Amino acid sequence: AMAQIGPGMYTQSTVLCDDCKGMGISAGTAIKDVKVLEVTVDKGAPQGEQYIFHSEGDEFPGAETGDVIVVVEIEEHKEFK
């Protein structure tokens, strides 16, 4: 909050939010965001192959940003075998 204490003189103070206690989130929620990650799966990639995007997962104040891990699951196609 900023307040004038005299001609040309101001004071500014800050206080912690009651909801988040200065963490930048409200009552345990985070801002949802959508990000497109492009995965190029290698030809012949085996079942269970993992592609890891480091520090692309959820992030929140006071916690380390997580990784996004894409795991290959092979399914048979009706016509192409």
Backbone as XML, in Angstrom:
<?xml version="1.0"?>
<chain id="A" units="angstrom">
  <residue number="1" name="ALA">
    <atom name="N" x="0.847" y="-1.178" z="0.000"/>
    <atom name="CA" x="0.000" y="0.000" z="0.000"/>
    <atom name="C" x="0.891" y="1.240" z="0.000"/>
  </residue>
  <residue number="2" name="MET">
    <atom name="N" x="0.506" y="2.228" z="-0.757"/>
    <atom name="CA" x="1.273" y="3.464" z="-0.841"/>
    <atom name="C" x="0.417" y="4.590" z="-0.255"/>
  </residue>
  <residue number="3" name="ALA">
    <atom name="N" x="1.024" y="5.425" z="0.574"/>
    <atom name="CA" x="0.295" y="6.531" z="1.201"/>
    <atom name="C" x="1.154" y="7.785" z="1.183"/>
  </residue>
  <residue number="4" name="GLN">
    <atom name="N" x="0.494" y="8.916" z="0.955"/>
    <atom name="CA" x="1.209" y="10.194" z="0.963"/>
    <atom name="C" x="1.323" y="10.658" z="2.414"/>
  </residue>
  <residue number="5" name="ILE">
    <atom name="N" x="2.570" y="11.004" z="2.817"/>
    <atom name="CA" x="2.787" y="11.453" z="4.194"/>
    <atom name="C" x="3.117" y="12.940" z="4.262"/>
  </residue>
  <residue number="6" name="GLY">
    <atom name="N" x="3.191" y="13.570" z="3.119"/>
    <atom name="CA" x="3.475" y="14.999" z="3.056"/>
    <atom name="C" x="3.620" y="15.401" z="1.603"/>
  </residue>
  <residue number="7" name="PRO">
    <atom name="N" x="3.788" y="16.696" z="1.328"/>
    <atom name="CA" x="3.937" y="17.148" z="-0.049"/>
    <atom name="C" x="5.165" y="16.512" z="-0.705"/>
  </residue>
  <residue number="8" name="GLY">
    <atom name="N" x="4.918" y="15.703" z="-1.750"/>
    <atom name="CA" x="5.999" y="15.040" z="-2.471"/>
    <atom name="C" x="6.652" y="13.899" z="-1.721"/>
  </residue>
  <residue number="9" name="MET">
    <atom name="N" x="6.076" y="13.473" z="-0.583"/>
    <atom name="CA" x="6.646" y="12.374" z="0.212"/>
    <atom name="C" x="5.617" y="11.255" z="0.339"/>
  </residue>
  <residue number="10" name="TYR">
    <atom name="N" x="6.079" y="10.050" z="0.024"/>
    <atom name="CA" x="5.205" y="8.888" z="0.076"/>
    <atom name="C" x="5.869" y="7.783" z="0.871"/>
  </residue>
  <residue number="11" name="THR">
    <atom name="N" x="5.066" y="6.910" z="1.418"/>
    <atom name="CA" x="5.581" y="5.715" z="2.079"/>
    <atom name="C" x="4.904" y="4.506" z="1.454"/>
  </residue>
  <residue number="12" name="GLN">
    <atom name="N" x="5.641" y="3.430" z="1.367"/>
    <atom name="CA" x="5.098" y="2.214" z="0.779"/>
    <atom name="C" x="5.370" y="1.063" z="1.726"/>
  </residue>
  <residue number="13" name="SER">
    <atom name="N" x="4.369" y="0.207" z="1.916"/>
    <atom name="CA" x="4.545" y="-0.969" z="2.765"/>
    <atom name="C" x="3.919" y="-2.175" z="2.069"/>
  </residue>
  <residue number="14" name="THR">
    <atom name="N" x="4.415" y="-3.333" z="2.410"/>
    <atom name="CA" x="3.869" y="-4.569" z="1.856"/>
    <atom name="C" x="3.485" y="-5.494" z="2.998"/>
  </residue>
  <residue number="15" name="VAL">
    <atom name="N" x="2.472" y="-6.288" z="2.752"/>
    <atom name="CA" x="2.011" y="-7.275" z="3.734"/>
    <atom name="C" x="1.785" y="-8.594" z="3.007"/>
  </residue>
  <residue number="16" name="LEU">
    <atom name="N" x="1.854" y="-9.690" z="3.740"/>
    <atom name="CA" x="1.604" y="-10.992" z="3.144"/>
    <atom name="C" x="0.106" y="-11.214" z="2.970"/>
  </residue>
  <residue number="17" name="CYS">
    <atom name="N" x="-0.260" y="-11.809" z="1.866"/>
    <atom name="CA" x="-1.642" y="-12.153" z="1.576"/>
    <atom name="C" x="-2.129" y="-13.200" z="2.591"/>
  </residue>
  <residue number="18" name="ASP">
    <atom name="N" x="-3.340" y="-13.059" z="3.083"/>
    <atom name="CA" x="-3.888" y="-14.021" z="4.042"/>
    <atom name="C" x="-4.132" y="-15.393" z="3.406"/>
  </residue>
  <residue number="19" name="ASP">
    <atom name="N" x="-4.442" y="-15.408" z="2.090"/>
    <atom name="CA" x="-4.757" y="-16.674" z="1.425"/>
    <atom name="C" x="-3.523" y="-17.532" z="1.170"/>
  </residue>
  <residue number="20" name="CYS">
    <atom name="N" x="-2.441" y="-16.902" z="0.681"/>
    <atom name="CA" x="-1.283" y="-17.707" z="0.258"/>
    <atom name="C" x="-0.040" y="-17.498" z="1.115"/>
  </residue>
  <residue number="21" name="LYS">
    <atom name="N" x="-0.080" y="-16.592" z="2.041"/>
    <atom name="CA" x="1.059" y="-16.311" z="2.939"/>
    <atom name="C" x="2.328" y="-15.966" z="2.154"/>
  </residue>
  <residue number="22" name="GLY">
    <atom name="N" x="2.164" y="-15.221" z="1.048"/>
    <atom name="CA" x="3.310" y="-14.771" z="0.268"/>
    <atom name="C" x="3.871" y="-15.780" z="-0.710"/>
  </residue>
  <residue number="23" name="MET">
    <atom name="N" x="3.203" y="-16.927" z="-0.872"/>
    <atom name="CA" x="3.692" y="-17.964" z="-1.782"/>
    <atom name="C" x="3.323" y="-17.686" z="-3.234"/>
  </residue>
  <residue number="24" name="GLY">
    <atom name="N" x="2.397" y="-16.769" z="-3.492"/>
    <atom name="CA" x="2.018" y="-16.455" z="-4.867"/>
    <atom name="C" x="0.948" y="-17.355" z="-5.435"/>
  </residue>
  <residue number="25" name="ILE">
    <atom name="N" x="0.381" y="-18.218" z="-4.593"/>
    <atom name="CA" x="-0.716" y="-19.073" z="-5.027"/>
    <atom name="C" x="-1.852" y="-18.891" z="-4.050"/>
  </residue>
  <residue number="26" name="SER">
    <atom name="N" x="-3.036" y="-19.168" z="-4.469"/>
    <atom name="CA" x="-4.196" y="-18.967" z="-3.609"/>
    <atom name="C" x="-4.701" y="-20.297" z="-3.081"/>
  </residue>
  <residue number="27" name="ALA">
    <atom name="N" x="-4.601" y="-20.482" z="-1.817"/>
    <atom name="CA" x="-5.141" y="-21.654" z="-1.123"/>
    <atom name="C" x="-4.762" y="-22.974" z="-1.799"/>
  </residue>
  <residue number="28" name="GLY">
    <atom name="N" x="-3.504" y="-23.135" z="-2.174"/>
    <atom name="CA" x="-3.018" y="-24.394" z="-2.720"/>
    <atom name="C" x="-3.283" y="-24.605" z="-4.200"/>
  </residue>
  <residue number="29" name="THR">
    <atom name="N" x="-3.767" y="-23.596" z="-4.894"/>
    <atom name="CA" x="-4.005" y="-23.767" z="-6.327"/>
    <atom name="C" x="-2.885" y="-23.117" z="-7.117"/>
  </residue>
  <residue number="30" name="ALA">
    <atom name="N" x="-2.734" y="-23.521" z="-8.320"/>
    <atom name="CA" x="-1.727" y="-22.942" z="-9.209"/>
    <atom name="C" x="-2.403" y="-22.515" z="-10.503"/>
  </residue>
  <residue number="31" name="ILE">
    <atom name="N" x="-1.757" y="-21.644" z="-11.240"/>
    <atom name="CA" x="-2.298" y="-21.205" z="-12.516"/>
    <atom name="C" x="-2.071" y="-22.309" z="-13.537"/>
  </residue>
  <residue number="32" name="LYS">
    <atom name="N" x="-3.137" y="-22.690" z="-14.228"/>
    <atom name="CA" x="-3.015" y="-23.735" z="-15.237"/>
    <atom name="C" x="-2.561" y="-23.101" z="-16.542"/>
  </residue>
  <residue number="33" name="ASP">
    <atom name="N" x="-1.627" y="-23.755" z="-17.195"/>
    <atom name="CA" x="-1.080" y="-23.269" z="-18.448"/>
    <atom name="C" x="-0.942" y="-24.462" z="-19.381"/>
  </residue>
  <residue number="34" name="VAL">
    <atom name="N" x="-1.090" y="-24.213" z="-20.667"/>
    <atom name="CA" x="-0.960" y="-25.279" z="-21.649"/>
    <atom name="C" x="0.275" y="-25.000" z="-22.493"/>
  </residue>
  <residue number="35" name="LYS">
    <atom name="N" x="1.105" y="-26.010" z="-22.636"/>
    <atom name="CA" x="2.304" y="-25.895" z="-23.455"/>
    <atom name="C" x="2.377" y="-27.136" z="-24.334"/>
  </residue>
  <residue number="36" name="VAL">
    <atom name="N" x="2.640" y="-26.949" z="-25.616"/>
    <atom name="CA" x="2.738" y="-28.065" z="-26.544"/>
    <atom name="C" x="4.200" y="-28.506" z="-26.618"/>
  </residue>
  <residue number="37" name="LEU">
    <atom name="N" x="4.416" y="-29.782" z="-26.339"/>
    <atom name="CA" x="5.751" y="-30.371" z="-26.463"/>
    <atom name="C" x="5.734" y="-31.306" z="-27.665"/>
  </residue>
  <residue number="38" name="GLU">
    <atom name="N" x="6.676" y="-31.156" z="-28.562"/>
    <atom name="CA" x="6.743" y="-32.000" z="-29.742"/>
    <atom name="C" x="7.693" y="-33.153" z="-29.476"/>
  </residue>
  <residue number="39" name="VAL">
    <atom name="N" x="7.193" y="-34.372" z="-29.709"/>
    <atom name="CA" x="7.982" y="-35.578" z="-29.480"/>
    <atom name="C" x="8.224" y="-36.257" z="-30.814"/>
  </residue>
  <residue number="40" name="THR">
    <atom name="N" x="9.472" y="-36.480" z="-31.157"/>
    <atom name="CA" x="9.817" y="-37.239" z="-32.359"/>
    <atom name="C" x="10.202" y="-38.641" z="-31.899"/>
  </residue>
  <residue number="41" name="VAL">
    <atom name="N" x="9.326" y="-39.596" z="-32.200"/>
    <atom name="CA" x="9.579" y="-40.974" z="-31.787"/>
    <atom name="C" x="10.440" y="-41.639" z="-32.855"/>
  </residue>
  <residue number="42" name="ASP">
    <atom name="N" x="11.561" y="-42.187" z="-32.436"/>
    <atom name="CA" x="12.488" y="-42.852" z="-33.354"/>
    <atom name="C" x="11.828" y="-44.069" z="-33.998"/>
  </residue>
  <residue number="43" name="LYS">
    <atom name="N" x="12.086" y="-44.253" z="-35.299"/>
    <atom name="CA" x="11.572" y="-45.424" z="-36.018"/>
    <atom name="C" x="12.082" y="-46.682" z="-35.325"/>
  </residue>
  <residue number="44" name="GLY">
    <atom name="N" x="11.167" y="-47.596" z="-35.028"/>
    <atom name="CA" x="11.549" y="-48.838" z="-34.368"/>
    <atom name="C" x="11.744" y="-48.713" z="-32.867"/>
  </residue>
  <residue number="45" name="ALA">
    <atom name="N" x="11.288" y="-47.599" z="-32.287"/>
    <atom name="CA" x="11.424" y="-47.420" z="-30.831"/>
    <atom name="C" x="10.731" y="-48.581" z="-30.115"/>
  </residue>
  <residue number="46" name="PRO">
    <atom name="N" x="11.397" y="-49.193" z="-29.161"/>
    <atom name="CA" x="10.812" y="-50.354" z="-28.472"/>
    <atom name="C" x="9.740" y="-49.955" z="-27.463"/>
  </residue>
  <residue number="47" name="GLN">
    <atom name="N" x="8.926" y="-50.934" z="-27.112"/>
    <atom name="CA" x="7.908" y="-50.751" z="-26.074"/>
    <atom name="C" x="8.590" y="-50.245" z="-24.801"/>
  </residue>
  <residue number="48" name="GLY">
    <atom name="N" x="8.031" y="-49.207" z="-24.192"/>
    <atom name="CA" x="8.578" y="-48.687" z="-22.947"/>
    <atom name="C" x="9.664" y="-47.637" z="-23.107"/>
  </residue>
  <residue number="49" name="GLU">
    <atom name="N" x="10.077" y="-47.341" z="-24.348"/>
    <atom name="CA" x="11.095" y="-46.298" z="-24.587"/>
    <atom name="C" x="10.595" y="-44.983" z="-23.976"/>
  </residue>
  <residue number="50" name="GLN">
    <atom name="N" x="11.482" y="-44.251" z="-23.325"/>
    <atom name="CA" x="11.100" y="-43.009" z="-22.665"/>
    <atom name="C" x="11.788" y="-41.808" z="-23.303"/>
  </residue>
  <residue number="51" name="TYR">
    <atom name="N" x="11.015" y="-40.738" z="-23.442"/>
    <atom name="CA" x="11.531" y="-39.454" z="-23.902"/>
    <atom name="C" x="11.271" y="-38.471" z="-22.770"/>
  </residue>
  <residue number="52" name="ILE">
    <atom name="N" x="12.321" y="-37.886" z="-22.229"/>
    <atom name="CA" x="12.210" y="-37.052" z="-21.033"/>
    <atom name="C" x="12.425" y="-35.581" z="-21.374"/>
  </residue>
  <residue number="53" name="PHE">
    <atom name="N" x="11.494" y="-34.747" z="-20.929"/>
    <atom name="CA" x="11.603" y="-33.295" z="-21.055"/>
    <atom name="C" x="11.875" y="-32.761" z="-19.650"/>
  </residue>
  <residue number="54" name="HIS">
    <atom name="N" x="13.130" y="-32.457" z="-19.368"/>
    <atom name="CA" x="13.520" y="-32.011" z="-18.040"/>
    <atom name="C" x="12.938" y="-30.633" z="-17.722"/>
  </residue>
  <residue number="55" name="SER">
    <atom name="N" x="12.458" y="-30.471" z="-16.515"/>
    <atom name="CA" x="11.919" y="-29.203" z="-15.982"/>
    <atom name="C" x="10.768" y="-28.634" z="-16.809"/>
  </residue>
  <residue number="56" name="GLU">
    <atom name="N" x="9.975" y="-29.494" z="-17.429"/>
    <atom name="CA" x="8.816" y="-29.044" z="-18.205"/>
    <atom name="C" x="7.503" y="-29.390" z="-17.504"/>
  </residue>
  <residue number="57" name="GLY">
    <atom name="N" x="7.572" y="-30.003" z="-16.333"/>
    <atom name="CA" x="6.362" y="-30.401" z="-15.622"/>
    <atom name="C" x="5.819" y="-29.275" z="-14.766"/>
  </residue>
  <residue number="58" name="ASP">
    <atom name="N" x="4.902" y="-29.631" z="-13.888"/>
    <atom name="CA" x="4.286" y="-28.650" z="-12.996"/>
    <atom name="C" x="5.348" y="-27.964" z="-12.144"/>
  </residue>
  <residue number="59" name="GLU">
    <atom name="N" x="5.125" y="-26.694" z="-11.902"/>
    <atom name="CA" x="6.014" y="-25.969" z="-11.000"/>
    <atom name="C" x="5.161" y="-25.164" z="-10.044"/>
  </residue>
  <residue number="60" name="PHE">
    <atom name="N" x="5.716" y="-24.977" z="-8.861"/>
    <atom name="CA" x="5.014" y="-24.212" z="-7.881"/>
    <atom name="C" x="5.977" y="-23.728" z="-6.843"/>
  </residue>
  <residue number="61" name="PRO">
    <atom name="N" x="5.694" y="-22.564" z="-6.252"/>
    <atom name="CA" x="6.648" y="-21.951" z="-5.314"/>
    <atom name="C" x="7.112" y="-22.913" z="-4.229"/>
  </residue>
  <residue number="62" name="GLY">
    <atom name="N" x="8.406" y="-22.975" z="-4.017"/>
    <atom name="CA" x="8.962" y="-23.815" z="-2.968"/>
    <atom name="C" x="9.165" y="-25.265" z="-3.370"/>
  </residue>
  <residue number="63" name="ALA">
    <atom name="N" x="8.863" y="-25.610" z="-4.630"/>
    <atom name="CA" x="9.027" y="-26.991" z="-5.082"/>
    <atom name="C" x="9.851" y="-27.010" z="-6.366"/>
  </residue>
  <residue number="64" name="GLU">
    <atom name="N" x="10.578" y="-28.100" z="-6.565"/>
    <atom name="CA" x="11.381" y="-28.252" z="-7.767"/>
    <atom name="C" x="10.459" y="-28.574" z="-8.948"/>
  </residue>
  <residue number="65" name="THR">
    <atom name="N" x="10.747" y="-27.985" z="-10.107"/>
    <atom name="CA" x="9.942" y="-28.235" z="-11.302"/>
    <atom name="C" x="10.123" y="-29.671" z="-11.747"/>
  </residue>
  <residue number="66" name="GLY">
    <atom name="N" x="9.012" y="-30.317" z="-12.061"/>
    <atom name="CA" x="9.059" y="-31.720" z="-12.447"/>
    <atom name="C" x="9.414" y="-31.933" z="-13.913"/>
  </residue>
  <residue number="67" name="ASP">
    <atom name="N" x="9.670" y="-33.195" z="-14.255"/>
    <atom name="CA" x="9.963" y="-33.587" z="-15.632"/>
    <atom name="C" x="8.688" y="-34.143" z="-16.266"/>
  </residue>
  <residue number="68" name="VAL">
    <atom name="N" x="8.598" y="-34.045" z="-17.597"/>
    <atom name="CA" x="7.535" y="-34.694" z="-18.349"/>
    <atom name="C" x="8.182" y="-35.900" z="-19.021"/>
  </residue>
  <residue number="69" name="ILE">
    <atom name="N" x="7.593" y="-37.085" z="-18.809"/>
    <atom name="CA" x="8.138" y="-38.313" z="-19.382"/>
    <atom name="C" x="7.085" y="-38.919" z="-20.309"/>
  </residue>
  <residue number="70" name="VAL">
    <atom name="N" x="7.454" y="-39.084" z="-21.583"/>
    <atom name="CA" x="6.576" y="-39.702" z="-22.570"/>
    <atom name="C" x="7.059" y="-41.136" z="-22.765"/>
  </residue>
  <residue number="71" name="VAL">
    <atom name="N" x="6.151" y="-42.102" z="-22.575"/>
    <atom name="CA" x="6.502" y="-43.515" z="-22.662"/>
    <atom name="C" x="5.819" y="-44.123" z="-23.891"/>
  </residue>
  <residue number="72" name="VAL">
    <atom name="N" x="6.594" y="-44.843" z="-24.726"/>
    <atom name="CA" x="6.062" y="-45.479" z="-25.935"/>
    <atom name="C" x="5.266" y="-46.720" z="-25.547"/>
  </residue>
  <residue number="73" name="GLU">
    <atom name="N" x="4.013" y="-46.772" z="-26.036"/>
    <atom name="CA" x="3.177" y="-47.970" z="-25.889"/>
    <atom name="C" x="2.790" y="-48.408" z="-27.294"/>
  </residue>
  <residue number="74" name="ILE">
    <atom name="N" x="3.182" y="-49.598" z="-27.683"/>
    <atom name="CA" x="2.944" y="-50.087" z="-29.033"/>
    <atom name="C" x="1.627" y="-50.843" z="-29.086"/>
  </residue>
  <residue number="75" name="GLU">
    <atom name="N" x="0.782" y="-50.467" z="-30.071"/>
    <atom name="CA" x="-0.488" y="-51.152" z="-30.300"/>
    <atom name="C" x="-0.510" y="-51.656" z="-31.732"/>
  </residue>
  <residue number="76" name="GLU">
    <atom name="N" x="-1.084" y="-52.847" z="-31.940"/>
    <atom name="CA" x="-1.174" y="-53.381" z="-33.287"/>
    <atom name="C" x="-2.272" y="-52.652" z="-34.051"/>
  </residue>
  <residue number="77" name="HIS">
    <atom name="N" x="-2.019" y="-52.408" z="-35.345"/>
    <atom name="CA" x="-2.998" y="-51.780" z="-36.212"/>
    <atom name="C" x="-3.791" y="-52.891" z="-36.912"/>
  </residue>
  <residue number="78" name="LYS">
    <atom name="N" x="-5.081" y="-52.656" z="-37.208"/>
    <atom name="CA" x="-5.920" y="-53.675" z="-37.848"/>
    <atom name="C" x="-5.375" y="-54.100" z="-39.217"/>
  </residue>
  <residue number="79" name="GLU">
    <atom name="N" x="-4.927" y="-53.107" z="-40.009"/>
    <atom name="CA" x="-4.510" y="-53.402" z="-41.383"/>
    <atom name="C" x="-2.993" y="-53.514" z="-41.548"/>
  </residue>
  <residue number="80" name="PHE">
    <atom name="N" x="-2.228" y="-52.742" z="-40.800"/>
    <atom name="CA" x="-0.775" y="-52.735" z="-40.959"/>
    <atom name="C" x="-0.129" y="-53.543" z="-39.834"/>
  </residue>
  <residue number="81" name="LYS">
    <atom name="N" x="0.593" y="-54.592" z="-40.233"/>
    <atom name="CA" x="1.239" y="-55.436" z="-39.225"/>
    <atom name="C" x="2.696" y="-55.614" z="-39.543"/>
  </residue>
</chain>
